[in-house]
């Protein structure tokens, strides 16, 4: 798939479970996070609510 047609989403993910992370943070531990990048095609990004479709008046005009 061409790069200009891909929507990339980067988010931080903790390697520790949420409940355990909360306990470790209370005790003063530093918990590392990793960056996860996912690539979606336009239709998949709209389906997963990463993108929203534009209103009809903002879409590309296809009249000749």
C-alpha positions as CSV (number, residue, x, y, z in Angstrom):
1,X,0.0,0.0,0.0
2,X,1.4,3.5,-0.9
3,X,2.6,5.6,2.0
4,X,0.3,8.5,1.1
5,X,-2.7,6.2,1.5
6,X,-1.8,5.0,5.0
7,X,-2.8,6.5,8.3
8,X,-0.2,5.8,10.9
9,X,-1.2,5.8,14.6
10,X,1.5,5.8,17.3
11,X,0.5,5.2,21.0
12,X,2.3,4.4,24.2
13,X,1.8,0.9,25.7
14,X,2.7,-0.2,29.1
15,X,4.3,-3.7,29.4
16,X,2.8,-4.2,32.9
17,X,-0.9,-5.0,33.7
18,X,-3.0,-1.9,34.8
19,X,-3.6,-3.1,38.4
20,X,0.0,-4.0,39.0
21,X,1.2,-0.8,37.4
22,X,-0.9,1.2,39.8
23,X,0.6,-0.6,42.8
24,X,4.1,-0.2,41.5
25,X,3.7,3.5,40.8
26,X,2.4,4.0,44.4
27,X,5.6,2.3,45.7
28,X,7.7,4.6,43.6
29,X,8.8,2.4,40.8
30,X,9.4,3.7,37.3
31,X,7.6,1.7,34.6
32,X,8.8,1.8,31.0
33,X,6.4,2.3,28.1
34,X,7.0,1.3,24.5
35,X,5.8,3.1,21.4
36,X,3.6,1.0,19.1
37,X,2.9,2.3,15.6
38,X,0.1,0.8,13.6
39,X,-0.7,1.5,9.9
40,X,-4.3,1.5,8.7
41,X,-5.7,2.0,5.2
42,X,-8.3,4.8,5.0
43,X,-11.4,2.5,5.1
44,X,-10.0,0.6,8.1
45,X,-9.1,3.8,10.0
46,X,-12.6,5.1,9.5
47,X,-14.1,1.7,10.7
48,X,-11.9,1.8,13.8
49,X,-12.8,5.5,14.5
50,X,-9.2,6.7,14.0
51,X,-10.5,9.0,11.2
52,X,-13.9,10.4,10.7
53,X,-15.5,10.9,7.3
54,X,-15.8,14.4,6.0
55,X,-19.2,16.2,5.6
56,X,-20.6,16.1,2.1
57,X,-19.9,19.8,1.5
58,X,-16.2,19.3,2.3
59,X,-15.7,16.2,0.0
60,X,-14.0,16.4,-3.4
61,X,-16.3,17.8,-6.1
62,X,-16.6,15.1,-8.8
63,X,-18.7,17.2,-11.3
64,X,-16.9,17.6,-14.7
